[in-house]
Amino acid sequence: MVPVLAYDLTVNKFFKSRSNNWAIDFSLNYLTGGTLDYLNVRHLQDNATGTGKEFMVKFVNVTTNEIHEHKVAEVYTSKLNQLDLRIGFLYRL
């Protein structure tokens, strides 16, 4: 995670307080990484025009012992990029 922006703002600038122990913390972080593969098991498309790769599983018919395959999901690949905004309260001891 790469910190893009971080700033601590003391609370006594807004409220009448003699203590500098309280602060509001603002931070903005950017996370980047490699690729991420994930499965979509809902809203499967029967045609081959989708952008996901088929994930096939073998099944055995218990009455005939015949092995056959069914499409149970689609595999998608995405790059990992995340922008994280955090707001918090700090108390310094």
N, CA, C and O atoms as a Tinker XYZ file with bonds, in Angstrom:
   372  protein
     1  N      0.847000   -1.165000    0.000000    73     2
     2  CA     0.000000    0.000000    0.000000    64     1     3
     3  C      0.894000    1.230000    0.000000    63     2     4     5
     4  O      1.775000    1.362000    0.850000    81     3
     5  N      0.678000    2.103000   -0.922000    73     3     6
     6  CA     1.467000    3.321000   -1.049000    64     5     7
     7  C      0.669000    4.490000   -0.488000    63     6     8     9
     8  O     -0.387000    4.822000   -1.026000    81     7
     9  N      1.153000    5.128000    0.590000    73     7    10
    10  CA     0.413000    6.283000    1.105000    64     9    11
    11  C      0.550000    7.467000    0.156000    63    10    12    13
    12  O      1.658000    7.908000   -0.147000    81    11
    13  N     -0.562000    7.964000   -0.300000    73    11    14
    14  CA    -0.581000    9.096000   -1.216000    64    13    15
    15  C     -0.665000   10.402000   -0.442000    63    14    16    17
    16  O      0.012000   11.378000   -0.765000    81    15
    17  N     -1.503000   10.404000    0.582000    73    15    18
    18  CA    -1.731000   11.623000    1.352000    64    17    19
    19  C     -2.095000   11.233000    2.778000    63    18    20    21
    20  O     -2.922000   10.344000    2.981000    81    19
    21  N     -1.501000   11.874000    3.751000    73    19    22
    22  CA    -1.843000   11.644000    5.158000    64    21    23
    23  C     -1.752000   12.978000    5.887000    63    22    24    25
    24  O     -0.812000   13.745000    5.680000    81    23
    25  N     -2.741000   13.249000    6.744000    73    23    26
    26  CA    -2.771000   14.525000    7.458000    64    25    27
    27  C     -3.473000   14.327000    8.792000    63    26    28    29
    28  O     -4.551000   13.737000    8.853000    81    27
    29  N     -2.860000   14.819000    9.858000    73    27    30
    30  CA    -3.475000   14.826000   11.186000    64    29    31
    31  C     -3.903000   16.246000   11.520000    63    30    32    33
    32  O     -3.117000   17.186000   11.402000    81    31
    33  N     -5.135000   16.393000   11.932000    73    31    34
    34  CA    -5.697000   17.687000   12.271000    64    33    35
    35  C     -6.089000   17.658000   13.746000    63    34    36    37
    36  O     -6.926000   16.847000   14.142000    81    35
    37  N     -5.505000   18.522000   14.560000    73    35    38
    38  CA    -5.833000   18.524000   15.984000    64    37    39
    39  C     -7.237000   19.072000   16.197000    63    38    40    41
    40  O     -7.675000   19.996000   15.512000    81    39
    41  N     -7.924000   18.484000   17.155000    73    39    42
    42  CA    -9.333000   18.808000   17.400000    64    41    43
    43  C     -9.486000   20.165000   18.072000    63    42    44    45
    44  O    -10.517000   20.816000   17.905000    81    43
    45  N     -8.486000   20.606000   18.828000    73    43    46
    46  CA    -8.647000   21.864000   19.571000    64    45    47
    47  C     -8.728000   23.078000   18.646000    63    46    48    49
    48  O     -9.018000   24.178000   19.115000    81    47
    49  N     -8.481000   22.908000   17.354000    73    47    50
    50  CA    -8.668000   24.018000   16.411000    64    49    51
    51  C    -10.149000   24.290000   16.158000    63    50    52    53
    52  O    -10.527000   25.393000   15.762000    81    51
    53  N    -10.987000   23.269000   16.392000    73    51    54
    54  CA   -12.426000   23.408000   16.155000    64    53    55
    55  C    -13.237000   23.521000   17.435000    63    54    56    57
    56  O    -14.286000   24.165000   17.453000    81    55
    57  N    -12.753000   22.894000   18.513000    73    55    58
    58  CA   -13.474000   22.895000   19.775000    64    57    59
    59  C    -12.601000   23.567000   20.838000    63    58    60    61
    60  O    -11.373000   23.544000   20.763000    81    59
    61  N    -13.261000   24.158000   21.817000    73    59    62
    62  CA   -12.512000   24.811000   22.896000    64    61    63
    63  C    -11.928000   23.730000   23.808000    63    62    64    65
    64  O    -12.613000   23.171000   24.665000    81    63
    65  N    -10.663000   23.460000   23.597000    73    63    66
    66  CA    -9.984000   22.443000   24.381000    64    65    67
    67  C     -8.525000   22.848000   24.554000    63    66    68    69
    68  O     -7.907000   23.396000   23.642000    81    67
    69  N     -7.986000   22.571000   25.736000    73    67    70
    70  CA    -6.583000   22.887000   25.985000    64    69    71
    71  C     -5.672000   21.711000   25.654000    63    70    72    73
    72  O     -4.449000   21.852000   25.638000    81    71
    73  N     -6.249000   20.592000   25.400000    73    71    74
    74  CA    -5.474000   19.374000   25.168000    64    73    75
    75  C     -5.192000   19.191000   23.670000    63    74    76    77
    76  O     -6.073000   19.380000   22.831000    81    75
    77  N     -3.968000   18.826000   23.364000    73    75    78
    78  CA    -3.600000   18.489000   21.989000    64    77    79
    79  C     -3.575000   16.981000   21.770000    63    78    80    81
    80  O     -2.988000   16.500000   20.801000    81    79
    81  N     -4.213000   16.234000   22.672000    73    79    82
    82  CA    -4.171000   14.772000   22.589000    64    81    83
    83  C     -5.103000   14.209000   21.525000    63    82    84    85
    84  O     -4.839000   13.129000   20.995000    81    83
    85  N     -6.167000   14.897000   21.204000    73    83    86
    86  CA    -7.139000   14.395000   20.225000    64    85    87
    87  C     -6.832000   14.957000   18.846000    63    86    88    89
    88  O     -6.461000   16.121000   18.698000    81    87
    89  N     -6.994000   14.112000   17.850000    73    87    90
    90  CA    -6.773000   14.551000   16.466000    64    89    91
    91  C     -7.659000   13.743000   15.540000    63    90    92    93
    92  O     -8.086000   12.635000   15.864000    81    91
    93  N     -7.922000   14.316000   14.395000    73    91    94
    94  CA    -8.640000   13.617000   13.322000    64    93    95
    95  C     -7.605000   13.263000   12.256000    63    94    96    97
    96  O     -6.844000   14.122000   11.811000    81    95
    97  N     -7.582000   12.008000   11.855000    73    95    98
    98  CA    -6.585000   11.507000   10.905000    64    97    99
    99  C     -7.254000   11.272000    9.555000    63    98   100   101
   100  O     -8.225000   10.521000    9.457000    81    99
   101  N     -6.733000   11.914000    8.522000    73    99   102
   102  CA    -7.185000   11.704000    7.148000    64   101   103
   103  C     -6.043000   11.027000    6.387000    63   102   104   105
   104  O     -4.902000   11.483000    6.452000    81   103
   105  N     -6.340000    9.959000    5.677000    73   103   106
   106  CA    -5.293000    9.328000    4.864000    64   105   107
   107  C     -5.908000    8.777000    3.583000    63   106   108   109
   108  O     -7.049000    8.316000    3.562000    81   107
   109  N     -5.125000    8.840000    2.532000    73   107   110
   110  CA    -5.512000    8.336000    1.223000    64   109   111
   111  C     -4.391000    7.411000    0.755000    63   110   112   113
   112  O     -3.242000    7.835000    0.635000    81   111
   113  N     -4.725000    6.150000    0.493000    73   111   114
   114  CA    -3.733000    5.149000    0.119000    64   113   115
   115  C     -4.108000    4.530000   -1.222000    63   114   116   117
   116  O     -5.283000    4.438000   -1.578000    81   115
   117  N     -3.086000    4.108000   -1.952000    73   115   118
   118  CA    -3.296000    3.456000   -3.239000    64   117   119
   119  C     -2.624000    2.090000   -3.195000    63   118   120   121
   120  O     -1.427000    1.989000   -2.930000    81   119
   121  N     -3.400000    1.040000   -3.456000    73   119   122
   122  CA    -2.898000   -0.324000   -3.431000    64   121   123
   123  C     -2.911000   -0.866000   -4.848000    63   122   124   125
   124  O     -3.933000   -0.811000   -5.532000    81   123
   125  N     -1.781000   -1.387000   -5.285000    73   123   126
   126  CA    -1.699000   -1.982000   -6.609000    64   125   127
   127  C     -0.973000   -3.309000   -6.494000    63   126   128   129
   128  O     -0.154000   -3.507000   -5.596000    81   127
   129  N     -1.272000   -4.193000   -7.388000    73   127   130
   130  CA    -0.650000   -5.515000   -7.337000    64   129   131
   131  C     -0.729000   -6.195000   -8.685000    63   130   132   133
   132  O     -0.883000   -5.539000   -9.715000    81   131
   133  N     -0.624000   -7.479000   -8.675000    73   131   134
   134  CA    -0.659000   -8.274000   -9.894000    64   133   135
   135  C     -2.076000   -8.504000  -10.370000    63   134   136   137
   136  O     -2.941000   -7.640000  -10.232000    81   135
   137  N     -2.299000   -9.658000  -10.923000    73   135   138
   138  CA    -3.639000   -9.993000  -11.424000    64   137   139
   139  C     -4.364000  -10.865000  -10.411000    63   138   140   141
   140  O     -3.747000  -11.547000   -9.593000    81   139
   141  N     -5.661000  -10.826000  -10.484000    73   139   142
   142  CA    -6.519000  -11.559000   -9.568000    64   141   143
   143  C     -7.511000  -12.360000  -10.398000    63   142   144   145
   144  O     -8.218000  -11.797000  -11.234000    81   143
   145  N     -7.570000  -13.670000  -10.175000    73   143   146
   146  CA    -8.546000  -14.534000  -10.843000    64   145   147
   147  C     -9.691000  -14.814000   -9.882000    63   146   148   149
   148  O     -9.460000  -15.116000   -8.711000    81   147
   149  N    -10.916000  -14.716000  -10.363000    73   147   150
   150  CA   -12.070000  -14.990000   -9.520000    64   149   151
   151  C    -13.136000  -15.705000  -10.334000    63   150   152   153
   152  O    -13.167000  -15.626000  -11.562000    81   151
   153  N    -14.014000  -16.407000   -9.615000    73   151   154
   154  CA   -15.076000  -17.195000  -10.241000    64   153   155
   155  C    -16.405000  -16.465000  -10.154000    63   154   156   157
   156  O    -16.726000  -15.855000   -9.134000    81   155
   157  N    -17.168000  -16.532000  -11.223000    73   155   158
   158  CA   -18.541000  -16.054000  -11.238000    64   157   159
   159  C    -19.435000  -17.284000  -11.333000    63   158   160   161
   160  O    -19.411000  -17.994000  -12.338000    81   159
   161  N    -20.214000  -17.538000  -10.303000    73   159   162
   162  CA   -21.106000  -18.693000  -10.316000    64   161   163
   163  C    -22.557000  -18.281000  -10.555000    63   162   164   165
   164  O    -23.436000  -19.134000  -10.680000    81   163
   165  N    -22.800000  -17.000000  -10.616000    73   163   166
   166  CA   -24.154000  -16.496000  -10.895000    64   165   167
   167  C    -24.194000  -15.913000  -12.296000    63   166   168   169
   168  O    -23.169000  -15.508000  -12.843000    81   167
   169  N    -25.353000  -15.875000  -12.854000    73   167   170
   170  CA   -25.602000  -15.258000  -14.166000    64   169   171
   171  C    -24.668000  -15.830000  -15.240000    63   170   172   173
   172  O    -24.020000  -15.085000  -15.975000    81   171
   173  N    -24.613000  -17.138000  -15.316000    73   171   174
   174  CA   -23.762000  -17.783000  -16.318000    64   173   175
   175  C    -24.371000  -17.597000  -17.698000    63   174   176   177
   176  O    -25.591000  -17.613000  -17.863000    81   175
   177  N    -23.498000  -17.420000  -18.687000    73   175   178
   178  CA   -23.942000  -17.272000  -20.061000    64   177   179
   179  C    -23.643000  -18.564000  -20.808000    63   178   180   181
   180  O    -22.542000  -19.106000  -20.707000    81   179
   181  N    -24.617000  -19.053000  -21.553000    73   179   182
   182  CA   -24.432000  -20.300000  -22.292000    64   181   183
   183  C    -23.642000  -20.095000  -23.573000    63   182   184   185
   184  O    -22.984000  -21.023000  -24.045000    81   183
   185  N    -23.693000  -18.914000  -24.134000    73   183   186
   186  CA   -22.975000  -18.682000  -25.383000    64   185   187
   187  C    -21.506000  -18.393000  -25.111000    63   186   188   189
   188  O    -21.127000  -18.113000  -23.973000    81   187
   189  N    -20.694000  -18.457000  -26.126000    73   187   190
   190  CA   -19.247000  -18.287000  -25.969000    64   189   191
   191  C    -18.809000  -16.842000  -26.151000    63   190   192   193
   192  O    -17.614000  -16.585000  -26.301000    81   191
   193  N    -19.742000  -15.885000  -26.142000    73   191   194
   194  CA   -19.372000  -14.483000  -26.364000    64   193   195
   195  C    -18.928000  -13.783000  -25.092000    63   194   196   197
   196  O    -18.476000  -12.640000  -25.154000    81   195
   197  N    -19.042000  -14.436000  -23.938000    73   195   198
   198  CA   -18.620000  -13.815000  -22.688000    64   197   199
   199  C    -17.112000  -13.668000  -22.614000    63   198   200   201
   200  O    -16.378000  -14.348000  -23.331000    81   199
   201  N    -16.651000  -12.782000  -21.748000    73   199   202
   202  CA   -15.214000  -12.549000  -21.630000    64   201   203
   203  C    -14.553000  -13.515000  -20.651000    63   202   204   205
   204  O    -13.324000  -13.579000  -20.598000    81   203
   205  N    -15.326000  -14.260000  -19.882000    73   203   206
   206  CA   -14.754000  -15.201000  -18.921000    64   205   207
   207  C    -14.468000  -16.543000  -19.556000    63   206   208   209
   208  O    -15.082000  -16.930000  -20.550000    81   207
   209  N    -13.503000  -17.254000  -18.949000    73   207   210
   210  CA   -13.191000  -18.605000  -19.396000    64   209   211
   211  C    -14.102000  -19.583000  -18.663000    63   210   212   213
   212  O    -14.442000  -19.368000  -17.499000    81   211
   213  N    -14.489000  -20.641000  -19.333000    73   211   214
   214  CA   -15.385000  -21.621000  -18.721000    64   213   215
   215  C    -14.652000  -22.432000  -17.666000    63   214   216   217
   216  O    -13.485000  -22.781000  -17.844000    81   215
   217  N    -15.336000  -22.733000  -16.568000    73   215   218
   218  CA   -14.817000  -23.606000  -15.525000    64   217   219
   219  C    -15.696000  -24.843000  -15.517000    63   218   220   221
   220  O    -16.840000  -24.805000  -15.063000    81   219
   221  N    -15.150000  -25.937000  -16.023000    73   219   222
   222  CA   -15.904000  -27.177000  -16.193000    64   221   223
   223  C    -15.567000  -28.151000  -15.063000    63   222   224   225
   224  O    -14.423000  -28.219000  -14.613000    81   223
   225  N    -16.571000  -28.903000  -14.609000    73   223   226
   226  CA   -16.402000  -29.901000  -13.555000    64   225   227
   227  C    -16.973000  -31.217000  -14.061000    63   226   228   229
   228  O    -18.023000  -31.249000  -14.704000    81   227
   229  N    -16.259000  -32.314000  -13.758000    73   227   230
   230  CA   -16.728000  -33.643000  -14.163000    64   229   231
   231  C    -17.703000  -34.185000  -13.128000    63   230   232   233
   232  O    -17.482000  -34.070000  -11.922000    81   231
   233  N    -18.786000  -34.778000  -13.621000    73   231   234
   234  CA   -19.799000  -35.412000  -12.787000    64   233   235
   235  C    -19.965000  -36.852000  -13.220000    63   234   236   237
   236  O    -19.708000  -37.198000  -14.373000    81   235
   237  N    -20.393000  -37.687000  -12.295000    73   235   238
   238  CA   -20.654000  -39.095000  -12.600000    64   237   239
   239  C    -22.136000  -39.348000  -12.402000    63   238   240   241
   240  O    -22.699000  -39.054000  -11.347000    81   239
   241  N    -22.761000  -39.905000  -13.445000    73   239   242
   242  CA   -24.152000  -40.312000  -13.334000    64   241   243
   243  C    -24.173000  -41.609000  -12.532000    63   242   244   245
   244  O    -23.579000  -42.600000  -12.957000    81   243
   245  N    -24.843000  -41.623000  -11.386000    73   243   246
   246  CA   -24.786000  -42.775000  -10.490000    64   245   247
   247  C    -25.521000  -43.984000  -11.040000    63   246   248   249
   248  O    -25.207000  -45.108000  -10.650000    81   247
   249  N    -26.471000  -43.801000  -11.916000    73   247   250
   250  CA   -27.197000  -44.952000  -12.458000    64   249   251
   251  C    -26.471000  -45.603000  -13.634000    63   250   252   253
   252  O    -26.522000  -46.823000  -13.792000    81   251
   253  N    -25.796000  -44.799000  -14.460000    73   251   254
   254  CA   -25.128000  -45.352000  -15.638000    64   253   255
   255  C    -23.606000  -45.329000  -15.524000    63   254   256   257
   256  O    -22.927000  -45.879000  -16.391000    81   255
   257  N    -23.053000  -44.717000  -14.490000    73   255   258
   258  CA   -21.605000  -44.531000  -14.302000    64   257   259
   259  C    -20.958000  -43.788000  -15.465000    63   258   260   261
   260  O    -19.761000  -43.939000  -15.712000    81   259
   261  N    -21.737000  -42.994000  -16.171000    73   259   262
   262  CA   -21.210000  -42.199000  -17.278000    64   261   263
   263  C    -20.636000  -40.896000  -16.725000    63   262   264   265
   264  O    -21.263000  -40.232000  -15.899000    81   263
   265  N    -19.436000  -40.537000  -17.188000    73   263   266
   266  CA   -18.780000  -39.304000  -16.757000    64   265   267
   267  C    -19.078000  -38.215000  -17.782000    63   266   268   269
   268  O    -18.880000  -38.413000  -18.981000    81   267
   269  N    -19.546000  -37.085000  -17.315000    73   267   270
   270  CA   -19.833000  -35.966000  -18.199000    64   269   271
   271  C    -19.430000  -34.669000  -17.503000    63   270   272   273
   272  O    -19.217000  -34.652000  -16.291000    81   271
   273  N    -19.328000  -33.596000  -18.262000    73   271   274
   274  CA   -18.896000  -32.300000  -17.730000    64   273   275
   275  C    -20.022000  -31.282000  -17.803000    63   274   276   277
   276  O    -20.861000  -31.314000  -18.703000    81   275
   277  N    -20.016000  -30.386000  -16.838000    73   275   278
   278  CA   -20.957000  -29.272000  -16.816000    64   277   279
   279  C    -20.176000  -27.993000  -16.518000    63   278   280   281
   280  O    -19.199000  -27.995000  -15.770000    81   279
   281  N    -20.631000  -26.926000  -17.117000    73   279   282
   282  CA   -20.077000  -25.610000  -16.813000    64   281   283
   283  C    -20.722000  -25.124000  -15.521000    63   282   284   285
   284  O    -21.940000  -24.962000  -15.450000    81   283
   285  N    -19.890000  -24.889000  -14.488000    73   283   286
   286  CA   -20.425000  -24.460000  -13.194000    64   285   287
   287  C    -20.063000  -23.018000  -12.858000    63   286   288   289
   288  O    -20.642000  -22.426000  -11.947000    81   287
   289  N    -19.102000  -22.450000  -13.597000    73   287   290
   290  CA   -18.685000  -21.072000  -13.304000    64   289   291
   291  C    -17.917000  -20.519000  -14.495000    63   290   292   293
   292  O    -17.595000  -21.233000  -15.445000    81   291
   293  N    -17.638000  -19.232000  -14.413000    73   291   294
   294  CA   -16.781000  -18.567000  -15.383000    64   293   295
   295  C    -15.629000  -17.918000  -14.615000    63   294   296   297
   296  O    -15.836000  -17.333000  -13.552000    81   295
   297  N    -14.423000  -18.025000  -15.155000    73   295   298
   298  CA   -13.229000  -17.477000  -14.520000    64   297   299
   299  C    -12.902000  -16.148000  -15.192000    63   298   300   301
   300  O    -12.758000  -16.074000  -16.413000    81   299
   301  N    -12.787000  -15.100000  -14.377000    73   299   302
   302  CA   -12.441000  -13.768000  -14.867000    64   301   303
   303  C    -11.103000  -13.347000  -14.269000    63   302   304   305
   304  O    -10.763000  -13.751000  -13.157000    81   303
   305  N    -10.363000  -12.557000  -14.986000    73   303   306
   306  CA    -9.077000  -12.042000  -14.535000    64   305   307
   307  C     -9.152000  -10.523000  -14.503000    63   306   308   309
   308  O     -9.657000   -9.890000  -15.430000    81   307
   309  N     -8.641000   -9.953000  -13.424000    73   307   310
   310  CA    -8.672000   -8.508000  -13.260000    64   309   311
   311  C     -7.378000   -8.056000  -12.598000    63   310   312   313
   312  O     -6.790000   -8.793000  -11.806000    81   311
   313  N     -6.937000   -6.855000  -12.919000    73   311   314
   314  CA    -5.778000   -6.282000  -12.235000    64   313   315
   315  C     -6.229000   -5.750000  -10.879000    63   314   316   317
   316  O     -7.345000   -5.252000  -10.730000    81   315
   317  N     -5.349000   -5.864000   -9.903000    73   315   318
   318  CA    -5.669000   -5.437000   -8.550000    64   317   319
   319  C     -5.248000   -3.982000   -8.360000    63   318   320   321
   320  O     -4.055000   -3.680000   -8.315000    81   319
   321  N     -6.219000   -3.087000   -8.249000    73   319   322
   322  CA    -6.004000   -1.661000   -7.977000    64   321   323
   323  C     -7.066000   -1.216000   -6.983000    63   322   324   325
   324  O     -8.251000   -1.497000   -7.162000    81   323
   325  N     -6.643000   -0.527000   -5.946000    73   323   326
   326  CA    -7.586000   -0.095000   -4.917000    64   325   327
   327  C     -7.177000    1.270000   -4.396000    63   326   328   329
   328  O     -6.001000    1.518000   -4.128000    81   327
   329  N     -8.149000    2.147000   -4.255000    73   327   330
   330  CA    -7.945000    3.454000   -3.650000    64   329   331
   331  C     -8.684000    3.446000   -2.312000    63   330   332   333
   332  O     -9.880000    3.158000   -2.266000    81   331
   333  N     -7.985000    3.758000   -1.235000    73   331   334
   334  CA    -8.508000    3.619000    0.116000    64   333   335
   335  C     -8.505000    4.980000    0.797000    63   334   336   337
   336  O     -7.454000    5.609000    0.919000    81   335
   337  N     -9.666000    5.439000    1.241000    73   335   338
   338  CA    -9.803000    6.691000    1.977000    64   337   339
   339  C    -10.174000    6.351000    3.416000    63   338   340   341
   340  O    -11.172000    5.676000    3.669000    81   339
   341  N     -9.365000    6.824000    4.347000    73   339   342
   342  CA    -9.610000    6.530000    5.760000    64   341   343
   343  C     -9.730000    7.822000    6.552000    63   342   344   345
   344  O     -8.971000    8.770000    6.353000    81   343
   345  N    -10.696000    7.834000    7.451000    73   343   346
   346  CA   -10.885000    8.942000    8.383000    64   345   347
   347  C    -10.979000    8.324000    9.768000    63   346   348   349
   348  O    -11.789000    7.427000    9.999000    81   347
   349  N    -10.161000    8.797000   10.679000    73   347   350
   350  CA   -10.155000    8.221000   12.017000    64   349   351
   351  C     -9.893000    9.259000   13.085000    63   350   352   353
   352  O     -9.508000   10.391000   12.789000    81   351
   353  N    -10.102000    8.868000   14.322000    73   351   354
   354  CA    -9.830000    9.707000   15.476000    64   353   355
   355  C     -8.641000    9.141000   16.219000    63   354   356   357
   356  O     -8.558000    7.934000   16.447000    81   355
   357  N     -7.721000   10.013000   16.599000    73   355   358
   358  CA    -6.524000    9.602000   17.316000    64   357   359
   359  C     -6.518000   10.217000   18.707000    63   358   360   361
   360  O     -6.937000   11.359000   18.898000    81   359
   361  N     -6.039000    9.447000   19.667000    73   359   362
   362  CA    -5.806000    9.957000   21.007000    64   361   363
   363  C     -4.371000    9.645000   21.359000    63   362   364   365
   364  O     -3.982000    8.478000   21.397000    81   363
   365  N     -3.593000   10.646000   21.612000    73   363   366
   366  CA    -2.177000   10.475000   21.944000    64   365   367
   367  C     -2.021000   10.387000   23.461000    63   366   368   369
   368  O     -2.514000   11.236000   24.204000    81   367
   369  N     -1.339000    9.360000   23.891000    73   367   370
   370  CA    -1.115000    9.163000   25.335000    64   369   371
   371  C      0.055000    9.968000   25.829000    63   370   372
   372  O      0.381000    9.920000   27.015000    81   371
